[in-house]
Structure formats: structure tokens, C-alpha cells
Amino acid sequence: DPYAIFRIQSATTERISRLDQVYTMRLAKPWQVSQLQPSAVVIGSSRTASIRPSGQWARGRGYNLSMPGLSLYEMTRLVEHAHHQSGLARLAIGLEQASFVADWSGGGLGYADDRLRGESVDGFSYSIQKLRDTRDALLSLSAFSHSVRALDSSHHVAHLFHPDGSWENRSPVWLGEPGYVFVGQSLLQRSGSQDNLQRNLEALAELLDWCHRQGIETRLFVNPEHVFLLDLELRIESGSHWLAFHQGLVGANARVAAANQAAPFPLFGFNHLGGIVDEPLAAGVGSLDDWLRDRSEEHTSE
């Protein structure tokens, strides 16, 4: 079980970092949540992945549920799943404009609805999915191959994974200018859909309404942005999406709070017009100007 899908309680960073788990998160993380039963969860795309859910906020039971390319649909289902396991007390949601111009529905590679407990999944479907996942994770030839490979402690992967669900990029391929070129290409492919933006804002509003009704102490934050990406959006004539995204976040948060006769959830924006990052794009690992690695954990702690 090299991905610690069924033994996360005893897993260590060193052991679970021997294989790149980025491509199996949608299989592993739901089962890890079932074991850990966290009371505090951080969730978002890969840009939220490095936040360590610890300290007084997590009260010893924190977990980072962030996954690459997480859609609003997946986010909602994952939060429901975590709450079904133990009853969430605290939730931090990382957001970025790129996620809101993408298709809101469906899931990424390896996603399965029946793996996530909630009102829409009955016990029988959940049990059958667990049998399928047990077979794929422990009994398949690919799983055996991965397990053997994980025996090699010197095997290096592009990411560092922690048992609390957080993970960090260690490859220079995705840092500095090359990283932002990749992000820019993805933005070009996703841009131009106002319908996607509105549907994702509606999906977020539904999630926030659910959090109010469940009594979950929720925090929202918008990840830091680099001026390179904002400039790219303006050049491809989607700058209005950038403004609509921020205005939509504030509006949805306030609207849902009013409907629940509550105060809006705290919303921290680290990419507003006065806080756009304009440092040079540095390519070195660990560089102080390396903004693709993000400093969200430092900002939120402050």
C-alpha cells in the first residue's frame, strides 16, 4: 500500500514520498480522510497544497484535501465527505480565478462519486466502491509494481508528501518562468467562458450556504497572483472575468450570509489590485522570488 490509502495513521513523510501521488490523490485522499476523521480541513487546487493544517486552528486533527485542478463540484463533494466522517468544525477554502473559468462539473483523473460519503451516495454504493479501490490499490499488477518501487528509499519524486495531506513541489521544472508559462497556457485554454464563471460562483454559493447550515467555521482566501498572469488575461480580453470573479466572490458570500441571517465568512484576498505580485520570475528552487511555490501559509498565519 505505497500510497498509504488504508494506513495513513502510521505513514511517514519519507515513506509516502517515494512515489508521486499527484496522480492518485482522488483515490487515496478520500480513504485517508475516512481514517483520520479530521475536524479541520484545508481545501483547494494545487496552489493550496503546501499549507500545513496544524496548530491551534486544526486542534490536532487537521488535513489538507487540496488536489490538482480541483473543480467546484469536486470541492463540494469532498467537503461533504469529510463532514460525513466526523463532523467538520473548521474549513479553509483556497480560491483562484483560473478555477472559476473552468468547467464546474465532473472530476479529475480517477475521481468517483461513490467514493465520497454524503446524502447522494448510499451505503451499498460506497461499500462496492471500497472493494474496487481495495482491489486496485492492493491487488493489481500496477499496485504491486509501485509497492516494489517504494522499497527503494533513494527513489526521488517531484513532490514531497506529508501524512496531513499537504504536499510541496520540489522540481525546478514547475518553478519560475517555466511554471508560469505552463499556468499561462492552461489559462488560455480555459478562458472565454462567462457561463463557467457564473456557474462556478453559484456552486460556491451553494457550498457556503451548506457550511452555514452545518455550523462549520469557514474561511475563504484568494491565492496570490503574479502580474504576468493578470497581464495575460487582459491581453486575451478576459480581464473582465478577473474583476467579475472578485466581485462575484464578495457578492455570493454576502448574499448567502444574509439568507442565513449570519455574518459573511471572512474573505482574505491576496491578489487584489493593490497586492499583485510583480517580482521577477525566478527559476531557482527556494528562491525568495519564487511565487509559483506560493506563500499562502505565511499570509494566512499573519
C-alpha positions as CSV (number, residue, x, y, z in Angstrom):
1,D,0.0,0.0,0.0
2,P,2.6,2.6,-1.0
3,Y,0.1,5.4,-1.2
4,A,-1.0,4.9,2.4
5,I,-4.5,4.7,1.2
6,F,-5.5,2.4,4.1
7,R,-2.8,3.1,6.7
8,I,-2.4,6.8,6.8
9,Q,-2.3,6.8,10.6
10,S,1.1,5.1,10.6
11,A,2.5,6.7,7.4
12,T,5.6,8.9,7.4
13,T,6.6,11.7,5.0
14,E,9.7,9.8,4.0
15,R,7.8,6.6,3.0
16,I,4.8,8.1,1.2
17,S,7.1,10.5,-0.7
18,R,8.8,7.6,-2.6
19,L,6.1,7.7,-5.2
20,D,4.5,10.6,-6.9
21,Q,1.0,10.6,-5.5
22,V,-0.3,13.5,-7.6
23,Y,-2.0,11.1,-10.0
24,T,-3.7,9.0,-7.3
25,M,-5.0,11.7,-4.9
26,R,-8.6,11.2,-6.0
27,L,-8.2,7.6,-5.0
28,A,-6.1,8.0,-1.8
29,K,-7.3,11.1,-0.1
30,P,-11.0,10.2,0.4
31,W,-9.9,7.0,2.2
32,Q,-7.3,8.8,4.2
33,V,-10.0,11.3,5.4
34,S,-12.1,8.3,6.4
35,Q,-9.3,7.1,8.7
36,L,-8.1,10.4,10.1
37,Q,-11.6,11.9,10.6
38,P,-10.3,15.5,10.7
39,S,-12.2,18.3,12.4
40,A,-10.4,20.9,10.4
41,V,-9.8,20.8,6.6
42,V,-7.9,23.0,4.1
43,I,-9.1,22.5,0.5
44,G,-8.3,24.0,-2.9
45,S,-6.3,23.3,-6.0
46,S,-2.5,22.5,-6.1
47,R,-1.8,26.2,-5.2
48,T,-3.3,25.5,-1.7
49,A,-1.5,22.2,-1.3
50,S,1.5,23.4,0.7
51,I,-0.5,24.7,3.7
52,R,0.2,22.6,6.8
53,P,-3.1,22.3,8.7
54,S,-1.7,22.4,12.2
55,G,-1.5,24.4,15.3
56,Q,-4.4,25.8,17.3
57,W,-6.6,26.2,14.2
58,A,-6.5,22.5,13.5
59,R,-6.5,21.4,17.1
60,G,-4.5,18.3,16.3
61,R,-7.0,17.0,13.7
62,G,-6.2,18.9,10.5
63,Y,-6.0,17.6,7.0
64,N,-5.2,19.2,3.6
65,L,-7.7,18.0,1.0
66,S,-6.2,20.0,-1.9
67,M,-5.9,18.3,-5.3
68,P,-4.6,19.3,-8.7
69,G,-7.2,21.0,-10.9
70,L,-9.9,20.7,-8.3
71,S,-13.3,21.7,-9.7
72,L,-16.0,23.4,-7.6
73,Y,-18.1,20.2,-8.0
74,E,-15.3,18.1,-6.6
75,M,-14.7,20.5,-3.8
76,T,-18.3,20.4,-2.7
77,R,-18.4,16.6,-2.7
78,L,-15.1,16.4,-0.8
79,V,-16.2,18.8,1.9
80,E,-19.4,16.8,2.3
81,H,-17.4,13.6,2.6
82,A,-15.1,15.0,5.3
83,H,-18.1,16.3,7.3
84,H,-19.9,13.0,7.0
85,Q,-16.9,11.2,8.5
86,S,-16.5,13.2,11.7
87,G,-18.4,16.5,11.6
88,L,-16.2,19.4,10.4
89,A,-15.7,22.2,12.8
90,R,-13.4,24.4,10.7
91,L,-12.8,24.8,7.0
92,A,-10.4,26.9,4.9
93,I,-11.1,27.2,1.2
94,G,-8.3,28.4,-1.2
95,L,-9.6,30.0,-4.4
96,E,-8.2,31.4,-7.7
97,Q,-9.7,32.9,-10.8
98,A,-8.5,30.1,-13.1
99,S,-10.7,27.5,-11.3
100,F,-13.8,29.6,-11.9
101,V,-13.4,29.9,-15.6
102,A,-13.0,26.1,-15.9
103,D,-15.9,23.6,-16.3
104,W,-17.6,23.4,-13.0
105,S,-18.9,19.8,-13.2
106,G,-17.3,16.3,-13.0
107,G,-14.0,15.3,-11.6
108,G,-10.4,14.8,-12.5
109,L,-8.4,11.6,-13.3
110,G,-9.5,8.8,-11.0
111,Y,-12.5,10.6,-9.5
112,A,-15.5,8.5,-8.4
113,D,-18.7,9.9,-6.8
114,D,-19.4,6.7,-4.9
115,R,-16.1,7.1,-3.0
116,L,-17.4,10.2,-1.2
117,R,-19.9,9.7,1.5
118,G,-22.8,12.2,1.6
119,E,-26.6,12.4,1.1
120,S,-26.3,11.5,-2.6
121,V,-24.3,8.2,-2.0
122,D,-26.0,5.2,-0.3
123,G,-24.1,2.8,1.9
124,F,-24.2,0.0,-0.7
125,S,-22.6,2.0,-3.5
126,Y,-19.9,3.3,-1.0
127,S,-19.1,-0.3,0.1
128,I,-18.8,-1.6,-3.5
129,Q,-16.5,1.3,-4.4
130,K,-14.3,0.5,-1.4
131,L,-14.0,-3.1,-2.7
132,R,-13.0,-1.8,-6.1
133,D,-10.4,0.6,-4.6
134,T,-9.0,-2.2,-2.4
135,R,-8.5,-4.3,-5.5
136,D,-6.9,-1.5,-7.4
137,A,-4.7,-0.3,-4.6
138,L,-3.5,-3.7,-3.2
139,L,-4.1,-6.5,-5.6
140,S,-3.4,-5.2,-9.1
141,L,-0.2,-5.7,-11.0
142,S,0.4,-1.9,-11.2
143,A,0.0,-1.7,-7.4
144,F,2.5,-4.5,-6.9
145,S,4.9,-2.7,-9.2
146,H,4.5,0.5,-7.3
147,S,5.0,-1.2,-3.9
148,V,8.2,-2.8,-5.1
149,R,9.5,0.6,-6.3
150,A,8.6,2.2,-3.0
151,L,11.0,-0.1,-1.3
152,D,13.9,1.9,-2.7
153,S,14.4,4.8,-0.2
154,S,16.6,6.6,-2.7
155,H,13.9,7.0,-5.3
156,H,13.3,10.7,-5.9
157,V,9.9,12.1,-7.0
158,A,9.0,15.7,-8.0
159,H,6.9,16.3,-4.8
160,L,7.2,15.9,-1.1
161,F,4.1,14.5,0.6
162,H,3.1,14.7,4.3
163,P,0.6,12.5,6.2
164,D,-1.5,15.6,7.0
165,G,-2.4,15.7,3.3
166,S,-0.2,18.7,2.4
167,W,2.4,18.4,-0.4
168,E,5.1,20.5,-1.9
169,N,6.7,20.8,-5.4
170,R,10.4,20.0,-5.4
171,S,11.0,20.1,-9.2
172,P,12.6,23.1,-10.9
173,V,10.5,22.3,-14.0
174,W,7.4,23.9,-12.5
175,L,9.1,26.9,-10.9
176,G,9.8,30.4,-12.0
177,E,9.3,31.3,-15.7
178,P,8.7,27.7,-16.9
179,G,6.0,27.3,-14.3
180,Y,4.2,30.4,-15.3
181,V,4.4,29.6,-19.0
182,F,2.6,26.3,-18.1
183,V,0.0,28.2,-16.0
184,G,-0.5,30.7,-18.8
185,Q,-1.1,28.0,-21.4
186,S,-3.7,26.5,-19.1
187,L,-5.3,29.9,-18.7
188,L,-5.5,30.4,-22.4
189,Q,-7.2,27.0,-22.8
190,R,-9.8,27.8,-20.1
191,S,-10.5,31.4,-20.9
192,G,-13.5,33.0,-22.5
193,S,-16.4,31.4,-20.8
194,Q,-18.6,33.7,-18.8
195,D,-21.1,30.9,-18.3
196,N,-18.5,28.8,-16.5
197,L,-17.7,31.7,-14.2
198,Q,-21.4,32.2,-13.2
199,R,-22.0,28.5,-12.7
200,N,-18.9,28.2,-10.5
201,L,-20.0,31.2,-8.4
202,E,-23.4,29.6,-8.0
203,A,-21.7,26.3,-6.9
204,L,-19.6,28.2,-4.4
205,A,-22.7,29.9,-3.1
206,E,-24.3,26.5,-2.6
207,L,-21.3,25.3,-0.7
208,L,-21.2,28.3,1.5
209,D,-24.9,28.0,2.2
210,W,-24.4,24.4,3.2
211,C,-21.5,25.4,5.5
212,H,-23.7,28.0,7.2
213,R,-26.4,25.4,7.8
214,Q,-23.9,22.9,9.2
215,G,-22.4,25.4,11.5
216,I,-18.8,25.0,10.0
217,E,-16.5,27.8,10.9
218,T,-15.3,28.7,7.3
219,R,-12.6,31.0,6.0
220,L,-12.1,31.9,2.3
221,F,-8.8,33.2,0.8
222,V,-7.8,34.0,-2.7
223,N,-4.3,32.8,-3.6
224,P,-1.5,35.3,-4.5
225,E,-1.3,36.2,-8.2
226,H,1.6,37.3,-10.4
227,V,1.2,40.4,-12.6
228,F,2.3,38.1,-15.5
229,L,-1.0,36.2,-15.3
230,L,-3.1,39.3,-14.9
231,D,-1.4,40.9,-17.9
232,L,-2.1,37.7,-19.9
233,E,-5.7,37.8,-19.0
234,L,-6.0,41.5,-20.2
235,R,-4.3,40.7,-23.4
236,I,-6.7,37.9,-24.3
237,E,-9.6,40.1,-23.4
238,S,-10.7,38.2,-20.3
239,G,-9.8,40.9,-17.8
240,S,-13.5,41.4,-17.1
241,H,-13.5,37.9,-15.8
242,W,-10.8,38.7,-13.3
243,L,-12.9,41.6,-11.9
244,A,-16.1,39.7,-12.1
245,F,-14.5,36.8,-10.2
246,H,-13.6,39.0,-7.2
247,Q,-16.9,40.9,-7.2
248,G,-18.7,37.6,-7.5
249,L,-16.9,36.2,-4.5
250,V,-17.8,39.1,-2.3
251,G,-21.4,39.2,-3.6
252,A,-22.0,35.5,-3.2
253,N,-20.5,35.4,0.3
254,A,-22.6,38.4,1.4
255,R,-25.8,37.1,-0.2
256,V,-25.6,33.7,1.3
257,A,-24.8,35.1,4.8
258,A,-27.9,37.4,4.6
259,A,-30.1,34.5,3.7
260,N,-28.8,32.6,6.7
261,Q,-29.1,35.7,9.0
262,A,-25.4,35.4,9.7
263,A,-22.2,37.4,9.2
264,P,-20.3,36.7,5.9
265,F,-17.5,34.3,6.2
266,P,-14.1,36.1,6.5
267,L,-12.6,36.5,3.0
268,F,-8.9,37.2,2.6
269,G,-7.7,38.4,-0.8
270,F,-4.0,38.2,-1.6
271,N,-4.3,39.1,-5.3
272,H,-6.3,42.3,-5.2
273,L,-5.1,45.2,-7.4
274,G,-3.0,46.7,-4.6
275,G,-1.4,43.4,-3.8
276,I,-0.4,42.0,-7.2
277,V,3.0,40.4,-7.1
278,D,5.5,41.9,-9.6
279,E,8.8,40.3,-8.5
280,P,10.9,38.9,-11.3
281,L,10.2,35.3,-12.3
282,A,13.0,33.4,-10.7
283,A,13.8,29.9,-11.8
284,G,15.8,28.7,-8.8
285,V,14.3,26.3,-6.2
286,G,13.9,28.0,-2.9
287,S,14.4,31.5,-4.3
288,L,12.7,34.3,-2.4
289,D,11.1,35.5,-5.6
290,D,9.7,32.0,-6.4
291,W,6.0,32.8,-6.3
292,L,4.7,29.7,-8.1
293,R,5.5,27.8,-4.8
294,D,3.2,30.3,-3.1
295,R,3.4,31.7,0.4
296,S,-0.3,31.2,1.3
297,E,0.6,29.6,4.6
298,E,2.6,32.6,5.6
299,H,-0.1,35.0,4.6
300,T,-2.9,33.2,6.4
301,S,-0.8,32.9,9.6
302,E,-0.4,36.7,9.6
